[in-house]
Amino acid sequence: MVATHLATTLVRTRKILLVEDNPDVARACGNILAIRGHQVFLASDGVEALKLARTATVDVVLCDIGMPGMDGFEVARRLRADPRTANLPLCALTAYGAELTEQALQSGFDKLLVKPAPLRELYGFVEAA
């Protein structure tokens, strides 16, 4: 119990926008981040993500790639095009695989993690923001 509390207090907490259309994945990932002390805002699609990114004053965005309607690539392009969100750290999350890394980077993401993302890499990206 003490080790968990100590680890949580040493982490600089972040406001995270988690964009994920699968409610089970969103809940699980959100809980993993919240346990670490982060505040998580959930968006289930690209339109909601863009609204939250502009109004919730988030520190970092974790965004699924494969979503109906507006995919994660388009979300990243629009976030980068808006001066209010252009400098947010963006991480793509996908189950498709690492072969999408180049496309993710060209769309404006800073990093791509393949789901299930290793916790060390997920926490590292979020906490370095």
C-alpha positions in Angstrom: 0.0 0.0 0.0 2.8 2.4 0.9 4.6 1.7 -2.4 1.5 2.4 -4.4 0.9 5.6 -2.6 4.6 6.7 -3.0 4.6 5.9 -6.7 1.4 7.9 -7.2 2.7 10.9 -5.3 6.0 11.0 -7.3 4.1 11.3 -10.6 3.3 14.7 -12.0 -0.4 14.3 -12.8 -1.8 15.2 -16.2 -5.2 16.0 -17.7 -5.5 13.4 -20.4 -8.0 13.3 -23.3 -8.6 9.6 -24.1 -10.3 9.1 -27.5 -11.6 5.5 -27.8 -14.8 4.2 -29.4 -14.8 0.9 -27.6 -16.3 1.5 -24.2 -14.6 -1.4 -22.5 -11.2 -0.3 -23.7 -11.9 3.3 -22.8 -12.9 2.3 -19.3 -9.9 0.0 -18.8 -7.4 2.5 -20.1 -9.0 5.3 -18.3 -8.9 3.4 -15.0 -5.2 2.5 -15.5 -4.4 6.2 -16.0 -6.6 7.3 -13.1 -5.0 4.9 -10.7 -1.8 6.8 -11.4 -3.4 10.0 -10.4 -4.2 11.4 -13.8 -7.5 13.1 -14.7 -9.0 11.4 -17.7 -11.6 12.9 -20.1 -13.2 10.4 -22.4 -14.3 11.0 -25.9 -16.0 8.2 -28.0 -15.5 9.8 -31.4 -13.5 12.4 -33.3 -16.0 15.2 -33.1 -16.3 14.9 -29.3 -12.5 14.7 -29.1 -12.1 18.0 -30.9 -14.6 19.7 -28.7 -13.0 18.4 -25.5 -9.5 19.2 -26.6 -10.5 22.8 -27.0 -12.6 23.2 -23.8 -11.1 20.8 -21.2 -7.6 22.3 -21.2 -5.9 18.9 -21.5 -2.2 18.2 -21.3 -2.0 15.2 -23.6 -4.1 13.3 -26.0 -4.3 9.5 -26.5 -6.3 8.7 -29.6 -7.5 5.5 -31.1 -6.9 5.2 -34.9 -9.7 3.0 -36.1 -13.0 4.8 -35.2 -16.2 5.2 -37.2 -16.7 8.5 -38.8 -13.6 10.6 -38.2 -10.6 8.4 -37.7 -7.7 9.1 -35.4 -5.5 10.4 -38.3 -8.0 13.1 -39.1 -8.4 14.0 -35.4 -4.6 14.5 -35.2 -4.5 16.6 -38.4 -7.3 18.8 -37.1 -5.7 19.2 -33.6 -2.4 20.2 -35.3 -4.2 22.7 -37.5 -5.9 24.5 -34.6 -3.6 27.0 -32.8 -5.3 26.1 -29.5 -4.3 22.5 -29.7 -1.4 22.5 -32.1 1.2 21.8 -29.5 -0.5 19.1 -27.5 1.4 15.9 -27.2 -0.5 13.3 -29.3 -0.1 9.5 -29.0 -1.9 7.2 -31.4 -3.3 4.0 -29.9 -4.1 1.1 -32.3 -4.7 -2.6 -32.5 -3.8 -2.6 -36.2 0.0 -2.7 -35.6 3.2 -0.8 -35.8 3.0 -0.7 -39.6 0.8 2.5 -39.2 3.6 4.3 -37.4 4.7 6.4 -40.4 1.2 7.4 -41.3 0.5 8.3 -37.7 3.6 10.5 -37.6 2.7 12.2 -40.9 -0.8 12.9 -39.5 0.7 14.8 -36.6 1.0 12.1 -33.8 4.2 12.2 -31.8 4.1 8.5 -31.1 2.2 5.3 -31.9 1.5 2.5 -29.3 0.0 -0.8 -30.3 -2.8 -2.0 -28.0 -2.5 -3.4 -25.5 0.1 -0.7 -24.9 2.9 -1.6 -22.5 2.2 0.4 -19.3 5.8 1.6 -19.1 5.5 3.2 -22.5 2.0 4.6 -21.9 3.0 6.1 -18.6 6.2 7.3 -20.1 4.5 9.2 -22.9 1.8 10.7 -20.6 4.2 11.7 -17.8 6.8 13.2 -20.1 4.2 15.6 -21.5 
